[in-house]
Amino acid sequence: MSTPDASPEHGGHEHIHRFLILGKEKLFFYHLSLYNPDLGHHYQAVFSFQIQGDDLKEMYLKDLKENEDKRVYYSLRCPHHFELPELQDGKDFRVFLERVVVQDDGSRKFEQMTPTEAPVLVKCRPEDVLSFRDLADRPLPYPERLTYLAFGAGKEVHFAHQLAERPNWDEVITVTTKQSIDDATLKKVPPVVIDSINDPKGVIKESLLKKGQQYQGKISTGNQTVDFIVGRQGWWNHTSLNTA
């Protein structure tokens, strides 16, 4: 089952929330942000929701296995809008699973995978809100060096580009670390600074971190140095993030 792309670059903004899905063993969820404060999506946030039943996770993992080497992302789409800060107090809501296909021209096609008549229940407890920042009320200046946010559990570690000033780009990658990062540190979603790469201080059209290459980052919490190899890209946006 599929639905038409509803992103701003395809003919208008749809007033709902989307959360990127990351991981295989333990799932994490990353809110898809837009800088424009009038649209209600101006938040960079990481969650560990509780999803009712196993069907959605099984469908996601099966489809991910078939598309592992393609520019295909996965998200939860909420059919009804709510104000995102409500999640900080705990909230139940319903979602559809989507496959997000990046087409040859760089545009994204959102394909609904779960049936419209059976949205899946998601529970968000206050402790499931791992990181939450209002891009409008708590803006960050461009950093001097490339900076990401680290989250995950066990050997599954994900880096999300820290959204600073506008314009910018939004990216999430999964990495393999040479040194283990304990779960307590990852739960804090600390910044990781890559001293070898200057921040471009603006929008770019492709990642500065190349798949299969190794880099070194410094985790702000505990000042730990970690070597990591870039794996699968789980999200990229340098268009509607800035212009919607």
MIDOSE-1310 file (N, C-alpha, C; in nm, 2 decimals, decimal comma, always signed):
residues 244
mstp	+0,09/-0,12/+0,00/+0,00/+0,00/+0,00/+0,09/+0,12/+0,00; +0,05/+0,22/-0,07/+0,13/+0,34/-0,08/+0,04/+0,47/-0,08; +0,10/+0,57/-0,03/+0,04/+0,70/-0,03/+0,13/+0,80/-0,10; +0,07/+0,91/-0,15/+0,16/+1,01/-0,22/+0,24/+1,08/-0,13
dasp	+0,36/+1,13/-0,18/+0,45/+1,20/-0,10/+0,39/+1,33/-0,05; +0,40/+1,36/+0,08/+0,33/+1,48/+0,13/+0,43/+1,58/+0,19; +0,56/+1,57/+0,15/+0,66/+1,66/+0,19/+0,64/+1,79/+0,12; +0,69/+1,90/+0,18/+0,68/+2,04/+0,12/+0,73/+2,05/-0,02
ehgg	+0,83/+1,97/-0,05/+0,89/+1,98/-0,19/+0,80/+1,91/-0,29; +0,69/+1,85/-0,25/+0,60/+1,78/-0,34/+0,46/+1,84/-0,33; +0,45/+1,97/-0,31/+0,32/+2,03/-0,33/+0,24/+2,06/-0,21; +0,31/+2,09/-0,09/+0,23/+2,13/+0,02/+0,27/+2,06/+0,15
hehi	+0,26/+2,12/+0,26/+0,30/+2,06/+0,39/+0,18/+1,99/+0,45; +0,21/+1,87/+0,50/+0,10/+1,79/+0,57/+0,13/+1,81/+0,72; +0,03/+1,85/+0,80/+0,05/+1,89/+0,94/+0,05/+1,77/+1,03; +0,14/+1,68/+1,01/+0,16/+1,56/+1,10/+0,30/+1,55/+1,13
hrfl	+0,33/+1,45/+1,22/+0,47/+1,42/+1,26/+0,52/+1,29/+1,20; +0,65/+1,29/+1,17/+0,72/+1,17/+1,13/+0,84/+1,14/+1,22; +0,86/+1,01/+1,24/+0,97/+0,97/+1,32/+1,05/+0,87/+1,25; +1,18/+0,90/+1,22/+1,26/+0,80/+1,16/+1,29/+0,68/+1,25
ilgk	+1,29/+0,56/+1,19/+1,32/+0,44/+1,26/+1,46/+0,40/+1,24; +1,53/+0,37/+1,35/+1,67/+0,33/+1,34/+1,70/+0,21/+1,43; +1,78/+0,12/+1,38/+1,82/+0,00/+1,46/+1,75/-0,13/+1,42; +1,80/-0,24/+1,47/+1,75/-0,37/+1,45/+1,71/-0,44/+1,57
eklf	+1,80/-0,45/+1,67/+1,77/-0,51/+1,80/+1,68/-0,43/+1,88; +1,72/-0,31/+1,91/+1,64/-0,21/+1,98/+1,61/-0,09/+1,89; +1,49/-0,06/+1,88/+1,45/+0,05/+1,78/+1,46/+0,19/+1,85; +1,51/+0,28/+1,78/+1,51/+0,42/+1,82/+1,44/+0,51/+1,72
fyhl	+1,39/+0,62/+1,76/+1,31/+0,70/+1,67/+1,35/+0,85/+1,68; +1,37/+0,91/+1,56/+1,43/+1,04/+1,55/+1,33/+1,13/+1,47; +1,29/+1,24/+1,54/+1,19/+1,33/+1,48/+1,24/+1,40/+1,36; +1,17/+1,40/+1,25/+1,21/+1,47/+1,13/+1,17/+1,62/+1,14
slyn	+1,27/+1,70/+1,15/+1,26/+1,84/+1,19/+1,24/+1,93/+1,06; +1,18/+2,04/+1,09/+1,17/+2,16/+0,99/+1,20/+2,28/+1,07; +1,29/+2,37/+1,02/+1,33/+2,49/+1,09/+1,21/+2,58/+1,11; +1,12/+2,59/+1,02/+1,01/+2,69/+1,02/+0,93/+2,67/+1,15
pdlg	+0,93/+2,77/+1,24/+0,86/+2,75/+1,37/+0,71/+2,75/+1,36; +0,66/+2,80/+1,24/+0,51/+2,81/+1,22/+0,45/+2,67/+1,20; +0,53/+2,57/+1,17/+0,47/+2,44/+1,13/+0,47/+2,34/+1,24; +0,53/+2,37/+1,35/+0,52/+2,28/+1,47/+0,62/+2,16/+1,47
hhyq	+0,72/+2,17/+1,38/+0,82/+2,06/+1,37/+0,96/+2,10/+1,40; +0,97/+2,22/+1,47/+1,11/+2,28/+1,49/+1,17/+2,22/+1,62; +1,18/+2,09/+1,62/+1,24/+2,02/+1,74/+1,33/+1,91/+1,69; +1,46/+1,90/+1,74/+1,54/+1,79/+1,72/+1,53/+1,70/+1,84
avfs	+1,48/+1,58/+1,82/+1,45/+1,49/+1,93/+1,47/+1,35/+1,90; +1,51/+1,27/+2,00/+1,53/+1,13/+1,99/+1,45/+1,06/+2,10; +1,39/+0,94/+2,06/+1,29/+0,87/+2,14/+1,32/+0,72/+2,14; +1,27/+0,65/+2,24/+1,27/+0,50/+2,24/+1,13/+0,46/+2,27
fqiq	+1,04/+0,48/+2,18/+0,90/+0,45/+2,20/+0,87/+0,30/+2,22; +0,76/+0,27/+2,28/+0,71/+0,13/+2,29/+0,60/+0,11/+2,19; +0,62/+0,01/+2,10/+0,52/-0,01/+1,99/+0,44/-0,14/+2,03; +0,31/-0,12/+2,02/+0,22/-0,23/+2,05/+0,23/-0,35/+1,95
gddl	+0,26/-0,47/+1,99/+0,26/-0,58/+1,90/+0,40/-0,59/+1,83; +0,42/-0,70/+1,76/+0,54/-0,72/+1,69/+0,53/-0,70/+1,54; +0,41/-0,69/+1,48/+0,39/-0,69/+1,34/+0,47/-0,58/+1,27; +0,46/-0,45/+1,33/+0,53/-0,34/+1,26/+0,68/-0,36/+1,26
kemy	+0,74/-0,40/+1,37/+0,88/-0,42/+1,37/+0,92/-0,53/+1,28; +0,85/-0,64/+1,27/+0,88/-0,75/+1,18/+0,87/-0,71/+1,03; +0,77/-0,63/+1,00/+0,76/-0,58/+0,86/+0,88/-0,48/+0,83; +0,91/-0,40/+0,92/+1,02/-0,30/+0,90/+1,15/-0,38/+0,88
lkdl	+1,18/-0,48/+0,97/+1,31/-0,55/+0,96/+1,32/-0,63/+0,83; +1,21/-0,69/+0,79/+1,20/-0,77/+0,66/+1,23/-0,68/+0,54; +1,17/-0,56/+0,54/+1,18/-0,47/+0,43/+1,32/-0,41/+0,43; +1,37/-0,38/+0,55/+1,51/-0,32/+0,56/+1,61/-0,42/+0,50
kene	+1,60/-0,55/+0,53/+1,69/-0,65/+0,48/+1,69/-0,65/+0,33; +1,58/-0,63/+0,27/+1,57/-0,63/+0,12/+1,62/-0,51/+0,06; +1,63/-0,40/+0,14/+1,67/-0,27/+0,09/+1,80/-0,21/+0,16; +1,87/-0,30/+0,22/+1,99/-0,26/+0,30/+2,09/-0,17/+0,23
dkrv	+2,11/-0,20/+0,10/+2,21/-0,13/+0,02/+2,15/-0,02/-0,07; +2,02/+0,02/-0,05/+1,96/+0,12/-0,13/+1,93/+0,24/-0,04; +1,91/+0,36/-0,11/+1,87/+0,48/-0,04/+1,72/+0,47/+0,00; +1,69/+0,39/+0,10/+1,56/+0,37/+0,15/+1,56/+0,39/+0,30
yysl	+1,47/+0,48/+0,35/+1,46/+0,50/+0,49/+1,33/+0,45/+0,54; +1,31/+0,46/+0,67/+1,18/+0,41/+0,73/+1,13/+0,51/+0,83; +1,00/+0,53/+0,84/+0,95/+0,62/+0,94/+0,82/+0,58/+0,99; +0,78/+0,63/+1,11/+0,65/+0,63/+1,16/+0,58/+0,76/+1,12
rcph	+0,46/+0,75/+1,07/+0,38/+0,86/+1,03/+0,26/+0,87/+1,12; +0,24/+0,98/+1,19/+0,12/+1,00/+1,27/+0,00/+1,05/+1,19; -0,11/+0,99/+1,18/-0,22/+1,04/+1,10/-0,29/+1,16/+1,16; -0,27/+1,19/+1,29/-0,33/+1,30/+1,36/-0,22/+1,39/+1,42
hfel	-0,24/+1,52/+1,40/-0,14/+1,61/+1,46/-0,16/+1,63/+1,61; -0,05/+1,65/+1,68/-0,04/+1,69/+1,82/+0,08/+1,78/+1,83; +0,09/+1,85/+1,94/+0,20/+1,94/+1,96/+0,31/+1,85/+2,02; +0,43/+1,85/+1,95/+0,54/+1,76/+1,99/+0,58/+1,76/+2,13
pelq	+0,59/+1,88/+2,20/+0,63/+1,88/+2,34/+0,54/+1,80/+2,43; +0,42/+1,76/+2,39/+0,33/+1,68/+2,47/+0,40/+1,54/+2,50; +0,49/+1,50/+2,42/+0,55/+1,37/+2,44/+0,64/+1,37/+2,56; +0,68/+1,49/+2,61/+0,77/+1,49/+2,72/+0,70/+1,45/+2,85
dgkd	+0,56/+1,46/+2,85/+0,48/+1,42/+2,97/+0,43/+1,28/+2,95; +0,46/+1,22/+2,84/+0,40/+1,08/+2,81/+0,27/+1,09/+2,73; +0,26/+1,01/+2,63/+0,15/+1,02/+2,54/+0,13/+0,89/+2,46; +0,01/+0,85/+2,43/-0,02/+0,74/+2,34/-0,07/+0,80/+2,21
frvf	-0,02/+0,74/+2,10/-0,07/+0,79/+1,97/-0,06/+0,67/+1,87; -0,12/+0,69/+1,75/-0,12/+0,58/+1,65/-0,04/+0,62/+1,53; +0,01/+0,53/+1,46/+0,10/+0,55/+1,35/+0,08/+0,45/+1,24; +0,14/+0,49/+1,12/+0,16/+0,40/+1,01/+0,31/+0,38/+0,98
lerv	+0,35/+0,27/+0,94/+0,48/+0,24/+0,89/+0,50/+0,29/+0,75; +0,61/+0,36/+0,72/+0,63/+0,41/+0,59/+0,77/+0,37/+0,54; +0,78/+0,34/+0,41/+0,91/+0,32/+0,34/+0,93/+0,46/+0,27; +1,05/+0,51/+0,29/+1,08/+0,64/+0,23/+1,19/+0,62/+0,12
vvqd	+1,15/+0,63/-0,01/+1,24/+0,59/-0,12/+1,30/+0,72/-0,17; +1,43/+0,73/-0,18/+1,50/+0,85/-0,24/+1,51/+0,82/-0,39; +1,45/+0,90/-0,47/+1,45/+0,88/-0,62/+1,57/+0,94/-0,68; +1,59/+0,91/-0,81/+1,71/+0,95/-0,88/+1,73/+1,10/-0,88
dgsr	+1,63/+1,18/-0,88/+1,64/+1,33/-0,87/+1,66/+1,38/-0,73; +1,67/+1,29/-0,63/+1,69/+1,33/-0,49/+1,56/+1,35/-0,41; +1,45/+1,35/-0,48/+1,32/+1,37/-0,41/+1,28/+1,24/-0,34; +1,19/+1,25/-0,24/+1,16/+1,14/-0,16/+1,01/+1,10/-0,18
kfeq	+0,99/+0,97/-0,19/+0,86/+0,91/-0,21/+0,82/+0,84/-0,08; +0,71/+0,87/-0,02/+0,67/+0,81/+0,11/+0,56/+0,71/+0,08; +0,59/+0,58/+0,11/+0,51/+0,47/+0,07/+0,45/+0,40/+0,20; +0,32/+0,41/+0,23/+0,27/+0,35/+0,35/+0,27/+0,20/+0,34
mtpt	+0,31/+0,14/+0,44/+0,33/-0,01/+0,44/+0,22/-0,08/+0,53; +0,17/-0,02/+0,63/+0,07/-0,08/+0,72/-0,07/-0,03/+0,67; -0,17/-0,11/+0,69/-0,30/-0,07/+0,64/-0,36/+0,05/+0,71; -0,43/+0,13/+0,63/-0,49/+0,25/+0,68/-0,60/+0,23/+0,78
eapv	-0,67/+0,11/+0,77/-0,77/+0,08/+0,87/-0,72/+0,03/+1,00; -0,59/+0,01/+1,01/-0,53/-0,05/+1,14/-0,41/+0,03/+1,18; -0,42/+0,15/+1,22/-0,29/+0,22/+1,27/-0,24/+0,15/+1,40; -0,11/+0,16/+1,41/-0,05/+0,09/+1,53/-0,03/+0,18/+1,65
lvkc	-0,06/+0,13/+1,76/-0,05/+0,21/+1,89/+0,09/+0,22/+1,93; +0,13/+0,34/+1,96/+0,27/+0,37/+2,02/+0,25/+0,44/+2,15; +0,33/+0,40/+2,25/+0,33/+0,46/+2,38/+0,46/+0,53/+2,40; +0,46/+0,65/+2,44/+0,57/+0,73/+2,48/+0,57/+0,76/+2,63
rped	+0,66/+0,71/+2,70/+0,67/+0,75/+2,85/+0,77/+0,86/+2,86; +0,76/+0,94/+2,97/+0,86/+1,05/+2,98/+1,00/+1,00/+2,97; +1,03/+0,88/+3,02/+1,17/+0,83/+3,01/+1,21/+0,79/+2,87; +1,11/+0,78/+2,78/+1,14/+0,75/+2,64/+1,19/+0,87/+2,56
vlsf	+1,18/+0,99/+2,62/+1,23/+1,11/+2,55/+1,38/+1,13/+2,59; +1,46/+1,08/+2,50/+1,61/+1,08/+2,53/+1,67/+1,21/+2,51; +1,62/+1,29/+2,41/+1,68/+1,42/+2,38/+1,57/+1,50/+2,31; +1,56/+1,63/+2,35/+1,45/+1,71/+2,30/+1,50/+1,86/+2,30
rdla	+1,51/+1,92/+2,19/+1,56/+2,06/+2,18/+1,47/+2,14/+2,08; +1,43/+2,25/+2,13/+1,35/+2,34/+2,04/+1,45/+2,43/+1,96; +1,44/+2,41/+1,83/+1,54/+2,47/+1,74/+1,52/+2,63/+1,73; +1,39/+2,67/+1,77/+1,36/+2,81/+1,77/+1,40/+2,88/+1,90
drpl	+1,36/+2,82/+2,01/+1,39/+2,88/+2,14/+1,53/+2,85/+2,19; +1,59/+2,74/+2,14/+1,73/+2,70/+2,19/+1,82/+2,69/+2,07; +1,84/+2,79/+1,99/+1,93/+2,78/+1,87/+2,07/+2,76/+1,92; +2,15/+2,69/+1,83/+2,29/+2,68/+1,86/+2,37/+2,75/+1,74
pype	+2,48/+2,81/+1,77/+2,56/+2,87/+1,67/+2,63/+2,76/+1,59; +2,67/+2,78/+1,47/+2,74/+2,69/+1,39/+2,87/+2,65/+1,47; +2,90/+2,52/+1,49/+3,02/+2,48/+1,56/+3,14/+2,50/+1,46; +3,26/+2,50/+1,52/+3,38/+2,50/+1,44/+3,41/+2,37/+1,37
rlty	+3,38/+2,26/+1,44/+3,40/+2,13/+1,39/+3,27/+2,05/+1,37; +3,27/+1,96/+1,28/+3,16/+1,87/+1,25/+3,11/+1,80/+1,38; +2,98/+1,82/+1,41/+2,93/+1,77/+1,53/+2,80/+1,69/+1,51; +2,80/+1,57/+1,57/+2,68/+1,48/+1,57/+2,63/+1,45/+1,71
lafg	+2,51/+1,39/+1,72/+2,46/+1,34/+1,85/+2,46/+1,19/+1,84; +2,51/+1,13/+1,95/+2,52/+0,98/+1,95/+2,41/+0,92/+2,04; +2,35/+0,82/+1,99/+2,24/+0,74/+2,06/+2,24/+0,60/+2,01; +2,17/+0,51/+2,09/+2,17/+0,37/+2,05/+2,18/+0,29/+2,18
agke	+2,21/+0,16/+2,15/+2,23/+0,06/+2,26/+2,32/-0,05/+2,22; +2,41/-0,10/+2,31/+2,49/-0,21/+2,27/+2,59/-0,17/+2,15; +2,59/-0,26/+2,06/+2,68/-0,24/+1,94/+2,61/-0,15/+1,83; +2,48/-0,12/+1,85/+2,41/-0,04/+1,75/+2,41/+0,10/+1,79
vhfa	+2,50/+0,18/+1,72/+2,52/+0,32/+1,76/+2,48/+0,41/+1,64; +2,41/+0,51/+1,66/+2,36/+0,60/+1,55/+2,41/+0,74/+1,58; +2,45/+0,81/+1,47/+2,49/+0,95/+1,49/+2,39/+1,04/+1,41; +2,33/+1,14/+1,47/+2,25/+1,24/+1,40/+2,32/+1,37/+1,40
hqla	+2,32/+1,44/+1,28/+2,39/+1,56/+1,27/+2,32/+1,67/+1,36; +2,40/+1,73/+1,45/+2,34/+1,83/+1,54/+2,30/+1,95/+1,46; +2,17/+1,98/+1,47/+2,12/+2,10/+1,40/+2,15/+2,23/+1,47; +2,23/+2,31/+1,41/+2,27/+2,44/+1,46/+2,19/+2,55/+1,38
erpn	+2,26/+2,65/+1,34/+2,20/+2,76/+1,27/+2,14/+2,71/+1,14; +2,04/+2,79/+1,09/+1,98/+2,77/+0,96/+2,04/+2,86/+0,85; +2,07/+2,80/+0,73/+2,04/+2,67/+0,68/+2,14/+2,57/+0,72; +2,10/+2,44/+0,71/+2,18/+2,33/+0,75/+2,13/+2,20/+0,68
wdev	+2,18/+2,09/+0,73/+2,13/+1,96/+0,67/+2,10/+1,87/+0,79; +2,01/+1,78/+0,76/+1,97/+1,68/+0,86/+2,02/+1,54/+0,81; +2,09/+1,47/+0,90/+2,14/+1,34/+0,86/+2,15/+1,24/+0,98; +2,12/+1,12/+0,96/+2,14/+1,01/+1,06/+2,22/+0,90/+0,99
itvt	+2,32/+0,85/+1,06/+2,39/+0,73/+1,01/+2,41/+0,63/+1,12; +2,43/+0,51/+1,09/+2,46/+0,40/+1,18/+2,61/+0,38/+1,17; +2,68/+0,37/+1,28/+2,83/+0,35/+1,28/+2,87/+0,23/+1,35; +2,99/+0,18/+1,32/+3,05/+0,08/+1,40/+3,17/+0,14/+1,48
tkqs	+3,17/+0,13/+1,61/+3,27/+0,19/+1,69/+3,38/+0,09/+1,72; +3,50/+0,14/+1,72/+3,61/+0,06/+1,76/+3,62/+0,04/+1,91; +3,58/+0,14/+1,99/+3,57/+0,14/+2,13/+3,43/+0,14/+2,17; +3,39/+0,06/+2,27/+3,25/+0,05/+2,31/+3,21/+0,18/+2,38
idda	+3,09/+0,22/+2,36/+3,03/+0,33/+2,43/+2,92/+0,27/+2,52; +2,93/+0,29/+2,65/+2,83/+0,23/+2,74/+2,69/+0,29/+2,72; +2,59/+0,21/+2,75/+2,45/+0,25/+2,72/+2,41/+0,37/+2,80; +2,47/+0,39/+2,92/+2,43/+0,50/+3,01/+2,48/+0,63/+2,94
tlkk	+2,59/+0,63/+2,87/+2,64/+0,75/+2,79/+2,55/+0,77/+2,67; +2,52/+0,66/+2,60/+2,43/+0,68/+2,48/+2,29/+0,73/+2,51; +2,25/+0,69/+2,63/+2,11/+0,74/+2,67/+2,11/+0,89/+2,69; +2,22/+0,95/+2,72/+2,23/+1,10/+2,73/+2,23/+1,17/+2,60
vppv	+2,25/+1,10/+2,49/+2,26/+1,15/+2,35/+2,36/+1,27/+2,35; +2,49/+1,23/+2,38/+2,59/+1,34/+2,39/+2,64/+1,38/+2,25; +2,69/+1,51/+2,24/+2,75/+1,55/+2,11/+2,88/+1,47/+2,09; +2,91/+1,45/+1,96/+3,04/+1,39/+1,92/+3,10/+1,48/+1,82
vids	+3,22/+1,53/+1,86/+3,29/+1,63/+1,78/+3,40/+1,56/+1,69; +3,40/+1,58/+1,56/+3,49/+1,53/+1,47/+3,59/+1,64/+1,44; +3,70/+1,64/+1,51/+3,80/+1,75/+1,50/+3,87/+1,76/+1,36; +3,87/+1,65/+1,29/+3,94/+1,65/+1,16/+3,86/+1,71/+1,05
indp	+3,73/+1,75/+1,07/+3,65/+1,80/+0,97/+3,59/+1,93/+1,02; +3,61/+2,04/+0,94/+3,55/+2,17/+0,98/+3,40/+2,17/+0,94; +3,32/+2,23/+1,03/+3,18/+2,25/+1,00/+3,17/+2,34/+0,88; +3,09/+2,31/+0,78/+3,07/+2,40/+0,66/+3,00/+2,53/+0,68
kgvi	+2,93/+2,53/+0,80/+2,85/+2,65/+0,84/+2,75/+2,69/+0,73; +2,67/+2,59/+0,70/+2,57/+2,61/+0,59/+2,52/+2,48/+0,54; +2,44/+2,49/+0,44/+2,38/+2,37/+0,38/+2,48/+2,30/+0,29; +2,48/+2,17/+0,29/+2,56/+2,09/+0,19/+2,46/+1,99/+0,13
kesl	+2,50/+1,93/+0,02/+2,41/+1,84/-0,06/+2,45/+1,69/-0,04; +2,56/+1,66/+0,02/+2,59/+1,52/+0,05/+2,68/+1,51/+0,17; +2,68/+1,40/+0,23/+2,74/+1,38/+0,36/+2,89/+1,40/+0,35; +2,95/+1,46/+0,46/+3,09/+1,47/+0,47/+3,16/+1,34/+0,52
lkkg	+3,07/+1,25/+0,58/+3,12/+1,13/+0,63/+3,09/+1,02/+0,53; +3,19/+0,95/+0,47/+3,17/+0,86/+0,36/+3,16/+0,72/+0,42; +3,06/+0,64/+0,36/+3,04/+0,51/+0,40/+3,16/+0,42/+0,39; +3,19/+0,34/+0,49/+3,31/+0,25/+0,49/+3,44/+0,32/+0,54
qqyq	+3,44/+0,45/+0,55/+3,56/+0,51/+0,60/+3,56/+0,53/+0,75; +3,68/+0,54/+0,80/+3,69/+0,55/+0,95/+3,73/+0,69/+0,99; +3,67/+0,74/+1,10/+3,69/+0,87/+1,15/+3,71/+0,86/+1,30; +3,75/+0,97/+1,36/+3,76/+0,98/+1,51/+3,68/+1,09/+1,56
gkis	+3,60/+1,06/+1,67/+3,52/+1,16/+1,73/+3,55/+1,17/+1,88; +3,52/+1,28/+1,94/+3,53/+1,30/+2,08/+3,39/+1,32/+2,14; +3,36/+1,23/+2,24/+3,23/+1,24/+2,30/+3,24/+1,34/+2,42; +3,15/+1,43/+2,42/+3,15/+1,54/+2,52/+3,14/+1,48/+2,66
tgnq	+3,05/+1,38/+2,68/+3,03/+1,32/+2,81/+3,15/+1,23/+2,84; +3,23/+1,27/+2,94/+3,34/+1,19/+2,98/+3,46/+1,21/+2,89; +3,45/+1,30/+2,79/+3,56/+1,33/+2,70/+3,63/+1,21/+2,64; +3,54/+1,11/+2,60/+3,59/+0,98/+2,55/+3,62/+1,00/+2,40
tvdf	+3,73/+0,94/+2,35/+3,76/+0,94/+2,21/+3,72/+0,81/+2,15; +3,65/+0,81/+2,04/+3,60/+0,69/+1,98/+3,63/+0,69/+1,83; +3,69/+0,58/+1,78/+3,71/+0,56/+1,63/+3,58/+0,49/+1,58; +3,53/+0,54/+1,47/+3,41/+0,47/+1,41/+3,42/+0,46/+1,26
ivgr	+3,35/+0,36/+1,21/+3,34/+0,34/+1,07/+3,19/+0,37/+1,03; +3,18/+0,45/+0,92/+3,05/+0,49/+0,88/+2,97/+0,37/+0,81; +2,85/+0,35/+0,85/+2,77/+0,25/+0,79/+2,65/+0,30/+0,71; +2,54/+0,25/+0,73/+2,42/+0,28/+0,65/+2,37/+0,42/+0,69
qgww	+2,33/+0,50/+0,59/+2,27/+0,63/+0,61/+2,12/+0,60/+0,63; +2,06/+0,65/+0,74/+1,92/+0,63/+0,77/+1,83/+0,75/+0,74; +1,89/+0,86/+0,71/+1,81/+0,98/+0,67/+1,90/+1,09/+0,62; +1,85/+1,17/+0,53/+1,92/+1,29/+0,47/+1,81/+1,39/+0,43
nhts	+1,83/+1,51/+0,46/+1,75/+1,62/+0,42/+1,82/+1,75/+0,42; +1,84/+1,82/+0,30/+1,89/+1,95/+0,30/+1,80/+2,05/+0,23; +1,68/+2,00/+0,20/+1,58/+2,08/+0,12/+1,47/+2,13/+0,21; +1,36/+2,05/+0,24/+1,25/+2,09/+0,31/+1,28/+2,13/+0,46
lnta	+1,39/+2,08/+0,51/+1,44/+2,12/+0,64/+1,45/+2,27/+0,65; +1,50/+2,33/+0,55/+1,53/+2,48/+0,55/+1,42/+2,56/+0,49; +1,34/+2,51/+0,40/+1,25/+2,59/+0,31/+1,11/+2,58/+0,35; +1,07/+2,47/+0,42/+0,92/+2,45/+0,44/+0,86/+2,56/+0,53
